[in-house]
Amino acid sequence: MNKRNFLIGMGMGLMVGGAAMYAMRPKRPGAMKLVERTLRTVSDVADSVSELMGW
C-alpha cells in the first residue's frame, strides 16, 4: 500500500462518514442530550469491563 492509496482511502472514509452523520443527525433539538447520555453510559460500561479484565 502506498501513500496515495492511503490518502484516497482516508478521504473516501471521511466523505462517507460525513454523509452518514448528516443523514442520521437528530431531528429534534433535545435529541442530542439523549445521544450524549447514551455515549457516556456506553463509555462507562466499556471502562468498567476493561478494569475488570485488567486492561
C-alpha positions, 0 to 999 in steps of 0.5 A: 500500500502506498501513500496515495492509496492511503490518502484516497482511502482516508478521504473516501472514509471521511466523505462517507462518514460525513454523509452518514452523520448528516443523514442520521443527525437528530431531528429534534433539538433535545435529541442530542442530550439523549445521544450524549447520555447514551455515549457516556453510559456506553463509555462507562460500561466499556471502562468498567469491563476493561478494569475488570479484565485488567486492561 
